[in-house]
Amino acid sequence: MIRNVGNIDRTLRFLLGLFLAWLGLFMLDGLEGNVVGILVAVVSLMPFTMSVTGSCFVFRWFGIHSLSNSELQAHGPPYADREND
């Protein structure tokens, strides 16, 4: 999996996932069986997954990344192997 999400972006995605999980489970009563709350809580898994893996499929479609210069030096450019695609 190509790492194309920087550390700041990963932190923001993690916080977004926490917020959506809290919103769905507690504020929208997902724990009590409200379908909308459960759906919001399930959607919160997407930002969690992207924050853990460091990879975003939408970024890959557009060929962009949110890596800082120091992260690029440490890990290399994310799409260097795709130049001939």
N, C-alpha and C positions, 0 to 999 in steps of 0.2 A: 504494500500500500504506500502510495506517495504521500510524504508529509508536506502539506501545503498550508497549514494553519499555524501561525505564530503563537508564542506564549501568551501575549496579551489577548489575542483573539480566542485562544483556548479558555482562558480564565473567564472572559465575557460569556462564552457559550456555556460554560459550566454554571455560571450564575443564572443565565437564562433558563437552563434546564431545571435548576432548583426552584426558580420562581414559577415556572409552568407546572411543575409537580405539586408545589404547594397550592397554587391556584386551582388546579384540577381536583386534587384530593380533599382539600379542606374548604376552600371558599366556594367551590362548585359542587360540593358534597359527593365527590367520586367514591369516597369510602362508604357512603350509604347507598351506593348503587345508581347514582345519577349518571346517565349515559354521557352527557356532555362533559362532566367532570372526569369520567374515565377516559374519554377520548383526548382531552387536554393532557391528562397525565401520560397517556401513551405517546402523544406527540413530543412530550418532554424528553423522551428517550433519544430523539434525534440529536439535539444539541449535546446531550451527555456523551453519546457515542462519538460525535465529532471531536469533542474536547479530549476524550481518552485516546483516540487513535491519532489525532493530529492531522486528519485528512477530511476534506470536504469535497463531495462529489460535484457540487455546483461550481466551486472554484476550478475543479479539473475540467469541466465542460468549457469554461471560458478561458482556461489557461492562465489564471491569475493565482496569486498567493498572498499571504499576509505575514511572511517571514521577514524578520529584521535582518539587517546586514550581518550582524554577528551570527544569527542562526543560519544564514546562507553560507557563511564561511565554515561553520561547523558541520552542516549537513549537505551542502552543495545545492545547486539550483534544482528545484523539484521536477522540472520538465526537460532536463538536458537530454534524456534518452528518447524524447518524442519529437526531435527536430525534423526527422525524416518522415513523420506520419502525415 
